Amino acid sequence: MQSTTDKILALAMECFFQHGYDTTNISMVSRYAGISRVTIHKQFKSKEVLFRAVVKQHFKQHNIQLNNYSRSESDFWQETYELIIQRCEGLFNDVSSSLVRANLLHAGHAFCKDLIEAEETVIKQSIQARIEKEVAENRLTLQRVGLSAETLAETLHYAPFGITVSVSNQDNLVFVKNLMSVFKASTLPL
């Protein structure tokens, strides 16, 4: 059975995704959730705190998948591709209105920058650990590209975001897959 907090977070996300950060308020979430404003305010002192909790909840769910990625022994390049694609999709991609999505992205940068930066650090560290494991198992080499595991992890993490933002009317997945193929080919052991 869903806890009151989980219900509030799920319906707050629905409100934010439908109406945007600026329009959503605690009263609206209260109506959607069928929970009194007082009960919501006891757990979340403000709309900003509630919004941060929604973002934290998303990251918490994503980190379960990230932990599986970190422990996996399967194909590094395929799993890294899937991780990067999932990251490029982001939290607000299910929002149908571009105005609402822009409003949520602005709110995310304004109120959740520390959460986003911490999440990015965890992702880069997970990719780096997988690279180091691949190098130790002699399935990947960094000598030809002249990069450290940390630098390659950072590049793998950030490069696809630029592609997905800058390429319009194209299949972004194909571009990311091609980029990953170049990285894979350049790091194959001789």
C-alpha positions in Angstrom: 0.0 0.0 0.0 1.3 3.5 -0.9 2.3 5.7 2.0 0.9 9.2 2.4 4.3 10.6 1.5 4.6 8.5 -1.7 1.1 9.5 -2.7 1.9 13.2 -2.1 5.1 12.9 -4.2 3.4 11.0 -7.0 0.5 13.5 -7.3 2.8 16.5 -6.8 4.9 15.2 -9.8 1.6 14.9 -11.8 0.7 18.5 -10.9 4.2 19.9 -11.7 4.2 18.0 -15.0 0.8 19.2 -16.0 0.9 22.8 -14.8 4.5 23.7 -14.3 6.4 24.8 -11.2 5.0 28.4 -11.2 1.4 27.4 -11.4 1.4 24.4 -9.0 0.9 25.1 -5.4 0.3 23.1 -2.2 -3.5 23.7 -2.5 -3.5 22.1 -6.0 -1.5 19.1 -4.8 -3.9 18.8 -1.9 -6.9 18.6 -4.2 -5.1 16.1 -6.6 -4.0 13.9 -3.7 -7.2 14.2 -1.6 -5.0 15.0 1.4 -5.3 18.1 3.5 -3.0 21.1 3.0 -2.1 20.8 6.7 -0.9 17.2 6.3 1.2 18.2 3.2 2.6 21.2 5.0 3.7 19.1 7.9 5.9 17.0 5.6 6.8 19.7 3.1 7.2 23.3 4.4 6.9 24.9 1.0 6.4 24.3 -2.7 10.2 24.4 -3.2 10.8 21.7 -0.6 8.1 19.6 -2.2 9.6 20.1 -5.7 13.0 19.1 -4.3 11.5 16.0 -2.8 10.0 15.0 -6.2 13.4 15.4 -7.8 15.1 13.4 -5.0 12.5 10.7 -5.5 13.2 10.5 -9.2 17.0 10.2 -8.5 16.4 7.6 -5.8 14.5 5.4 -8.3 17.2 6.0 -11.0 19.9 5.1 -8.5 18.5 1.6 -8.2 19.2 1.2 -11.9 22.6 2.9 -11.5 23.6 0.4 -8.8 22.7 -2.5 -11.1 24.9 -0.9 -13.8 27.8 -0.5 -11.4 27.7 -4.2 -10.3 27.1 -5.6 -13.8 29.6 -7.8 -15.6 27.7 -7.6 -18.9 28.7 -5.7 -22.1 30.1 -2.4 -20.8 29.4 -0.4 -24.0 25.8 -1.6 -24.4 25.0 -0.9 -20.8 26.8 2.5 -20.9 24.8 3.4 -24.0 21.6 2.5 -22.3 22.6 4.4 -19.2 23.4 7.5 -21.2 20.2 7.3 -23.2 18.2 7.1 -20.0 20.1 10.1 -18.6 19.5 12.1 -21.8 15.8 11.5 -21.5 15.8 13.3 -18.2 13.1 13.8 -15.6 10.9 16.2 -17.6 10.8 14.6 -21.0 7.4 13.1 -20.3 6.0 16.6 -20.1 4.0 17.3 -23.2 4.0 21.1 -23.1 7.3 22.7 -24.1 6.4 25.8 -22.0 5.8 23.6 -18.9 9.0 21.7 -19.5 11.0 24.9 -19.8 9.4 26.2 -16.6 10.3 22.9 -14.8 13.9 23.0 -16.1 14.3 26.5 -14.9 12.9 25.5 -11.5 15.2 22.5 -11.4 18.3 24.7 -12.1 17.1 27.2 -9.5 16.1 24.9 -6.7 17.8 21.6 -7.3 21.2 22.5 -8.7 23.0 20.8 -5.8 20.9 17.6 -6.2 21.6 17.5 -10.0 25.4 18.0 -9.5 25.5 15.3 -6.8 23.6 12.9 -9.1 26.0 13.7 -12.0 29.0 13.0 -9.8 27.5 9.6 -8.8 26.9 8.7 -12.5 30.4 9.8 -13.6 31.9 7.8 -10.7 29.9 4.7 -11.7 31.0 4.9 -15.3 34.6 5.5 -14.2 34.5 2.4 -11.9 33.2 0.3 -14.8 36.0 1.7 -17.1 38.6 0.8 -14.5 37.1 -2.7 -14.2 37.2 -3.1 -18.0 40.8 -1.9 -18.2 41.8 -4.3 -15.4 40.1 -7.2 -17.2 42.0 -6.1 -20.4 38.7 -5.6 -22.3 39.4 -1.9 -22.8 42.5 0.3 -23.1 43.0 4.0 -22.6 46.5 4.2 -24.1 45.4 5.0 -27.7 43.0 7.8 -26.7 45.4 9.2 -24.0 42.6 9.7 -21.5 42.3 8.7 -17.9 39.3 6.6 -16.7 38.0 9.7 -15.0 38.2 11.9 -18.2 36.7 9.2 -20.4 33.8 8.8 -17.9 33.2 12.5 -17.9 33.3 12.6 -21.7 30.9 9.6 -22.0 28.6 11.3 -19.5 28.5 14.8 -21.1 29.0 14.4 -24.9 25.7 12.8 -25.7 23.8 15.6 -24.0 25.3 18.1 -26.4 24.2 15.9 -29.3 20.6 15.4 -28.1 20.3 19.2 -27.5 21.8 20.4 -30.7 20.6 17.9 -33.3 17.1 18.8 -34.5 14.8 16.7 -36.6 17.2 13.8 -36.5 17.2 10.5 -34.6 19.3 11.4 -31.5 19.6 7.8 -30.5 21.5 7.1 -33.8 23.9 9.9 -33.1 24.5 8.8 -29.5 25.0 5.2 -30.7 27.4 6.3 -33.4 29.4 8.3 -30.8 29.5 5.3 -28.5 30.8 3.2 -31.4 33.7 5.6 -32.0 34.6 5.5 -28.3 34.4 1.7 -28.3 36.5 1.3 -31.4 39.2 3.6 -30.1 39.5 1.8 -26.7 39.6 -1.8 -27.9 42.7 -3.6 -26.8 45.2 -4.3 -29.6 
